[in-house]
Amino acid sequence: MPPFDSCVVPASGTVRDAMRALDEGARRIALAVEPDGRLAGVATDGDVRRALLGGATLDDPLDPHLTRDFVVVSPGEGRAEVLELMRARRISAVPVVDATGRPVALHLLDEAIAPINRPNWAVVMAGGRGVRLRPLTETIPKPMLRVAGRPILERIVLHLVGHGIRRIYLAIGYLGDVIEDHFGDGWRLGARIEYLREDVPLGTGGALALLPELPDEPILVMNGDLVTQADLGSLLDAHVAGNRVATIGIRRYVHAVPFGCVDRDGDRVLRLEEKPALTRDVNTGIYALSPALVARVAPGQPLALPDLVGDALDRGEPVGAFEIEDDWIDVGQREQLDLARGGSDA
């Protein structure tokens, strides 16, 4: 978020003060505050223009021309939620206020929709053989199967770029040349793509040892067969805010048992429940990992990411969960592939 100090004026100020703030702040909004710092109202360039057209002079009090029915958000609101709010209310700026009502930052629509750049890397595991999807995967690697006319892996890369992650490593093995031929260096998709080539299958975590260097920032690791709109930026932010060694993307999964169930103690029935729904949090195959955890991956040794995270748990290190509320489908079987394709063949 941009600095906002130049946008602040005293609520007891003049129309001239608001015009000066609009000019110097270049944000098309002035924030009028009380002597104790609380936000009293806002004045947009439109408010000031209407005041002048209505006969106000530059030295008239600003107070009568303030908008007091203004929209604010708390410091904890995510970028995506703020963007949706601005679009819904058709406003271009939203002050961020703390619990005491004092402005601490300013969200701007132009900057909310502008491309962002994060220093984080992503590693996408795309080396699996896709055995459960044969014969579709006999000549095409599973991540290159198409959904709505575009390969799944290309959708993942574009999604990563959309969240500001431009340095992307693709871990490849089975039919890896198909993936390399399609993506090249990633320039066409706005990314820098490099390849981690597995001579032997290394599992969902072993390829991390193939990185040419250790990252300086947390990295995202995700499976290459996911069709998802997960908020990857918020996942990374939660990982950093929680000071964790790992954060697992989770999703609520509900399984409806198609039969009536019986709870019993030996041959004594305690309770009958008709077709209950069982709810569990499942691993989505999306992780944020600290550089220190990545450094523990031994070169050339197969490793599953759950085992790497499990070792961190055994050590008593902080591991967090981030709920994926957006669309998410793990295209591991033909049924899920058909679901992602909406019943079509591509």
VEXDREN-2710 file (C-alpha; in Angstrom, 1 decimal):
% VEXDREN-2710
k/r/px/py/pz
1/MET/0.0/0.0/0.0
2/PRO/1.3/3.5/-0.8
3/PRO/2.2/6.1/1.8
4/PHE/-0.8/8.2/2.8
5/ASP/0.5/11.0/5.0
6/SER/0.3/13.6/2.3
7/CYS/-3.4/12.8/2.0
8/VAL/-4.2/13.7/5.6
9/VAL/-5.8/17.1/6.5
10/PRO/-7.3/18.4/9.7
11/ALA/-11.1/18.1/9.8
12/SER/-11.1/21.8/10.9
13/GLY/-9.2/22.7/7.7
14/THR/-10.3/24.5/4.6
15/VAL/-11.2/23.6/1.1
16/ARG/-7.8/24.8/0.1
17/ASP/-6.2/22.3/2.5
18/ALA/-8.1/19.5/0.8
19/MET/-7.1/20.7/-2.7
20/ARG/-3.5/20.8/-1.5
21/ALA/-3.7/17.2/-0.2
22/LEU/-5.4/16.0/-3.4
23/ASP/-2.5/17.6/-5.4
24/GLU/0.4/16.5/-3.2
25/GLY/-1.0/13.1/-2.4
26/ALA/-2.0/12.4/-6.0
27/ARG/-4.5/9.9/-4.6
28/ARG/-7.7/11.7/-5.6
29/ILE/-8.8/11.5/-1.9
30/ALA/-8.1/13.6/1.2
31/LEU/-8.5/12.0/4.7
32/ALA/-9.9/14.5/7.3
33/VAL/-8.9/13.6/10.8
34/GLU/-9.9/14.9/14.2
35/PRO/-7.3/16.3/16.6
36/ASP/-7.0/12.9/18.3
37/GLY/-6.2/11.3/14.9
38/ARG/-9.6/9.6/14.3
39/LEU/-10.9/9.7/10.7
40/ALA/-13.8/12.1/10.5
41/GLY/-14.5/12.1/6.8
42/VAL/-13.1/12.0/3.3
43/ALA/-13.0/14.4/0.5
44/THR/-12.5/13.2/-3.1
45/ASP/-11.7/15.4/-6.0
46/GLY/-15.4/15.2/-7.0
47/ASP/-16.4/16.5/-3.5
48/VAL/-14.1/19.5/-3.8
49/ARG/-15.2/20.2/-7.4
50/ARG/-18.9/20.2/-6.3
51/ALA/-18.1/22.5/-3.4
52/LEU/-16.5/25.0/-5.7
53/LEU/-19.3/24.8/-8.2
54/GLY/-21.8/25.3/-5.4
55/GLY/-20.2/28.7/-4.5
56/ALA/-17.6/27.7/-1.8
57/THR/-14.3/29.6/-1.7
58/LEU/-10.9/28.0/-1.1
59/ASP/-10.8/29.5/2.4
60/ASP/-14.2/28.1/3.4
61/PRO/-14.3/25.4/6.0
62/LEU/-13.9/21.9/4.6
63/ASP/-16.2/20.3/7.2
64/PRO/-19.6/20.9/5.4
65/HIS/-18.2/19.2/2.2
66/LEU/-16.8/16.1/3.8
67/THR/-18.3/12.6/3.0
68/ARG/-19.0/11.0/6.3
69/ASP/-20.6/7.9/5.1
70/PHE/-17.3/6.5/3.9
71/VAL/-16.0/2.9/3.5
72/VAL/-13.1/1.7/5.6
73/VAL/-11.4/-1.7/6.1
74/SER/-9.3/-3.1/9.0
75/PRO/-5.6/-3.8/8.7
76/GLY/-6.3/-7.6/8.5
77/GLU/-8.4/-7.4/5.3
78/GLY/-6.7/-9.2/2.3
79/ARG/-6.0/-7.6/-1.0
80/ALA/-8.6/-9.8/-2.8
81/GLU/-11.4/-8.9/-0.4
82/VAL/-10.6/-5.1/-0.6
83/LEU/-10.5/-5.3/-4.4
84/GLU/-13.9/-6.9/-4.4
85/LEU/-15.3/-4.3/-2.0
86/MET/-14.0/-1.4/-4.2
87/ARG/-15.5/-2.9/-7.3
88/ALA/-18.8/-3.6/-5.6
89/ARG/-19.0/0.0/-4.2
90/ARG/-17.5/1.6/-7.3
91/ILE/-14.9/3.5/-5.3
92/SER/-11.2/3.9/-6.1
93/ALA/-9.8/4.4/-2.6
94/VAL/-10.4/2.7/0.8
95/PRO/-8.8/3.9/4.0
96/VAL/-7.4/1.3/6.4
97/VAL/-8.2/2.2/10.0
98/ASP/-7.1/0.6/13.2
99/ALA/-9.3/-0.4/16.2
100/THR/-9.3/3.3/17.5
101/GLY/-10.6/4.7/14.1
102/ARG/-7.3/6.2/13.1
103/PRO/-6.1/5.8/9.5
104/VAL/-3.0/3.7/9.1
105/ALA/-2.9/3.0/5.3
106/LEU/-4.8/3.5/2.1
107/HIS/-5.8/1.0/-0.6
108/LEU/-6.0/2.3/-4.1
109/LEU/-7.9/0.6/-6.9
110/ASP/-5.2/1.3/-9.5
111/GLU/-2.6/-0.3/-7.4
112/ALA/-4.8/-3.2/-6.3
113/ILE/-5.3/-4.3/-9.9
114/ALA/-1.8/-3.6/-11.0
115/PRO/0.6/-6.5/-11.5
116/ILE/2.5/-7.4/-8.3
117/ASN/5.9/-9.0/-7.9
118/ARG/6.8/-11.3/-5.0
119/PRO/10.3/-12.4/-4.3
120/ASN/9.1/-16.0/-3.6
121/TRP/9.7/-18.9/-5.9
122/ALA/7.4/-21.7/-6.7
123/VAL/8.2/-25.4/-7.4
124/VAL/5.6/-27.4/-9.3
125/MET/5.8/-31.1/-9.1
126/ALA/5.1/-32.3/-12.7
127/GLY/7.1/-35.5/-13.0
128/GLY/4.4/-38.2/-12.2
129/ARG/3.4/-40.9/-14.6
130/GLY/-0.4/-40.5/-14.2
131/VAL/-1.0/-44.2/-14.0
132/ARG/-4.6/-43.8/-12.9
133/LEU/-5.4/-41.7/-16.0
134/ARG/-4.1/-44.2/-18.6
135/PRO/-4.5/-44.4/-21.6
136/LEU/-4.7/-40.6/-21.6
137/THR/-1.2/-40.3/-20.1
138/GLU/0.6/-42.8/-22.3
139/THR/1.8/-40.0/-24.6
140/ILE/0.9/-36.9/-22.6
141/PRO/2.2/-36.2/-19.1
142/LYS/-0.7/-35.7/-16.6
143/PRO/-0.1/-32.0/-16.0
144/MET/-0.3/-31.4/-19.7
145/LEU/-3.9/-32.7/-20.0
146/ARG/-6.2/-30.0/-21.1
147/VAL/-9.0/-28.4/-19.2
148/ALA/-11.2/-25.9/-21.1
149/GLY/-8.6/-25.8/-23.9
150/ARG/-5.5/-25.2/-21.8
151/PRO/-3.0/-27.6/-20.2
152/ILE/-3.5/-27.9/-16.4
153/LEU/0.2/-27.0/-15.8
154/GLU/-0.2/-23.8/-17.9
155/ARG/-3.1/-22.8/-15.8
156/ILE/-1.0/-23.3/-12.7
157/VAL/1.8/-21.1/-14.1
158/LEU/-0.5/-18.3/-15.1
159/HIS/-2.1/-18.5/-11.6
160/LEU/1.3/-18.2/-10.0
161/VAL/2.2/-15.2/-12.2
162/GLY/-1.1/-13.6/-11.4
163/HIS/-0.1/-13.7/-7.7
164/GLY/3.2/-12.1/-8.4
165/ILE/5.3/-15.3/-8.4
166/ARG/7.5/-15.2/-11.5
167/ARG/10.4/-17.5/-10.8
168/ILE/9.0/-21.0/-11.2
169/TYR/10.7/-24.3/-11.2
170/LEU/9.0/-27.3/-12.9
171/ALA/10.1/-30.7/-11.5
172/ILE/9.9/-33.0/-14.5
173/GLY/10.5/-36.7/-15.2
174/TYR/8.1/-38.8/-17.2
175/LEU/7.7/-37.2/-20.7
176/GLY/9.5/-34.1/-19.4
177/ASP/10.5/-33.1/-22.9
178/VAL/6.8/-32.5/-23.7
179/ILE/6.6/-30.0/-20.8
180/GLU/9.9/-28.3/-21.8
181/ASP/8.9/-27.9/-25.4
182/HIS/5.7/-26.3/-24.4
183/PHE/6.9/-23.8/-21.8
184/GLY/10.5/-23.1/-22.8
185/ASP/12.0/-20.4/-20.6
186/GLY/8.5/-19.1/-19.6
187/TRP/8.9/-15.7/-21.3
188/ARG/5.6/-16.2/-23.2
189/LEU/3.7/-16.5/-19.9
190/GLY/5.5/-13.7/-18.1
191/ALA/7.6/-16.0/-16.0
192/ARG/11.1/-17.3/-15.6
193/ILE/10.8/-21.1/-15.8
194/GLU/13.6/-23.5/-15.0
195/TYR/13.5/-27.2/-14.8
196/LEU/14.4/-29.7/-12.1
197/ARG/15.0/-32.9/-14.0
198/GLU/14.5/-36.2/-12.0
199/ASP/16.6/-39.0/-13.4
200/VAL/14.7/-41.3/-11.0
201/PRO/11.4/-40.5/-9.3
202/LEU/12.0/-38.4/-6.1
203/GLY/8.5/-38.1/-4.7
204/THR/6.7/-34.9/-4.0
205/GLY/9.6/-33.4/-2.0
206/GLY/12.8/-34.9/-3.2
207/ALA/13.1/-32.7/-6.2
208/LEU/13.6/-29.7/-3.9
209/ALA/17.3/-30.8/-3.5
210/LEU/17.7/-30.1/-7.2
211/LEU/17.2/-26.4/-6.8
212/PRO/20.4/-24.6/-8.0
213/GLU/20.5/-22.6/-4.7
214/LEU/18.6/-22.2/-1.5
215/PRO/15.8/-19.6/-1.6
216/ASP/16.1/-16.5/0.6
217/GLU/12.3/-16.3/1.0
218/PRO/9.6/-19.0/1.7
219/ILE/8.7/-21.0/-1.4
220/LEU/5.4/-22.4/-2.7
221/VAL/5.4/-26.0/-3.6
222/MET/2.4/-27.5/-5.3
223/ASN/1.3/-30.5/-7.3
224/GLY/1.1/-30.2/-11.0
225/ASP/-2.3/-31.7/-11.4
226/LEU/-4.4/-29.1/-9.6
227/VAL/-7.1/-27.0/-11.1
228/THR/-7.5/-24.2/-8.5
229/GLN/-8.1/-20.5/-7.9
230/ALA/-6.5/-20.7/-4.4
231/ASP/-5.3/-17.4/-3.0
232/LEU/-1.6/-18.2/-3.0
233/GLY/-0.6/-14.7/-2.0
234/SER/-2.7/-14.9/1.2
235/LEU/-1.3/-18.3/1.9
236/LEU/2.3/-16.9/1.8
237/ASP/1.3/-13.9/3.9
238/ALA/-0.2/-16.2/6.5
239/HIS/2.9/-18.3/6.5
240/VAL/5.2/-15.4/7.1
241/ALA/2.8/-13.8/9.7
242/GLY/2.7/-17.0/11.6
243/ASN/6.5/-17.4/11.6
244/ARG/6.1/-21.1/10.5
245/VAL/8.5/-23.6/9.0
246/ALA/5.6/-24.9/6.9
247/THR/2.0/-24.0/6.0
248/ILE/-0.3/-26.6/4.4
249/GLY/-3.2/-25.6/2.2
250/ILE/-6.2/-27.5/3.4
251/ARG/-9.8/-27.9/2.3
252/ARG/-12.9/-29.0/4.1
253/TYR/-14.0/-32.4/2.7
254/VAL/-17.5/-33.8/3.4
255/HIS/-18.2/-37.5/2.8
256/ALA/-21.8/-38.6/3.0
257/VAL/-22.1/-42.2/4.2
258/PRO/-24.9/-43.8/2.1
259/PHE/-26.1/-46.0/4.9
260/GLY/-27.5/-45.7/8.3
261/CYS/-24.7/-46.1/10.9
262/VAL/-24.7/-47.8/14.3
263/ASP/-22.7/-46.9/17.3
264/ARG/-22.3/-49.8/19.7
265/ASP/-20.5/-51.1/22.7
266/GLY/-20.0/-54.8/22.0
267/ASP/-23.4/-56.1/21.1
268/ARG/-25.2/-53.2/22.8
269/VAL/-26.5/-50.6/20.4
270/LEU/-25.8/-47.0/21.7
271/ARG/-27.0/-44.9/18.9
272/LEU/-28.4/-44.9/15.3
273/GLU/-27.5/-42.2/12.8
274/GLU/-29.1/-42.2/9.4
275/LYS/-26.6/-41.5/6.5
276/PRO/-24.3/-39.2/8.5
277/ALA/-21.9/-36.7/6.8
278/LEU/-18.2/-37.1/7.9
279/THR/-16.1/-33.9/7.7
280/ARG/-12.3/-33.8/7.5
281/ASP/-9.7/-31.3/6.5
282/VAL/-7.7/-32.6/3.6
283/ASN/-4.3/-31.8/2.2
284/THR/-4.7/-29.8/-1.1
285/GLY/-1.1/-30.5/-2.3
286/ILE/-0.2/-26.8/-1.8
287/TYR/2.5/-25.8/0.7
288/ALA/4.6/-22.8/1.8
289/LEU/8.0/-23.9/3.1
290/SER/10.7/-22.0/4.9
291/PRO/14.2/-22.0/3.4
292/ALA/15.5/-23.8/6.5
293/LEU/13.1/-26.7/5.8
294/VAL/14.0/-26.9/2.1
295/ALA/17.7/-27.2/3.2
296/ARG/16.9/-30.5/5.0
297/VAL/16.0/-32.3/1.8
298/ALA/18.9/-34.7/1.0
299/PRO/20.1/-34.8/-2.6
300/GLY/19.1/-37.9/-4.6
301/GLN/16.8/-39.3/-1.9
302/PRO/13.1/-39.9/-2.6
303/LEU/11.0/-37.9/-0.2
304/ALA/7.3/-37.2/0.2
305/LEU/6.4/-33.7/1.3
306/PRO/4.1/-35.0/4.1
307/ASP/7.2/-36.8/5.5
308/LEU/9.2/-33.6/5.4
309/VAL/6.4/-31.7/7.2
310/GLY/5.9/-34.6/9.6
311/ASP/9.6/-34.4/10.6
312/ALA/9.1/-30.7/11.4
313/LEU/6.1/-31.6/13.6
314/ASP/8.2/-34.3/15.4
315/ARG/10.7/-31.6/16.2
316/GLY/8.0/-29.4/17.7
317/GLU/8.4/-26.7/15.0
318/PRO/5.4/-24.5/14.0
319/VAL/3.4/-25.9/11.1
320/GLY/0.3/-24.0/10.1
321/ALA/-2.8/-24.6/8.0
322/PHE/-4.4/-22.3/5.5
323/GLU/-7.9/-23.1/4.3
324/ILE/-8.4/-23.0/0.6
325/GLU/-11.9/-21.6/0.1
326/ASP/-11.6/-21.1/-3.7
327/ASP/-12.1/-23.6/-6.5
328/TRP/-9.9/-26.7/-6.1
329/ILE/-9.8/-30.0/-7.9
330/ASP/-7.1/-32.6/-7.7
331/VAL/-7.1/-34.2/-11.2
332/GLY/-5.8/-37.6/-10.1
333/GLN/-8.5/-39.8/-11.5
334/ARG/-10.7/-39.8/-14.6
335/GLU/-13.7/-38.8/-12.5
336/GLN/-11.9/-35.6/-11.2
337/LEU/-10.6/-34.8/-14.7
338/ASP/-14.2/-35.0/-16.1
339/LEU/-15.4/-32.8/-13.2
340/ALA/-12.7/-30.2/-14.0
341/ARG/-13.6/-30.4/-17.7
342/GLY/-17.3/-29.9/-16.9
343/GLY/-18.1/-33.1/-18.8
344/SER/-16.3/-32.2/-22.0
345/ASP/-13.2/-33.9/-23.5
346/ALA/-10.8/-31.0/-23.4
END
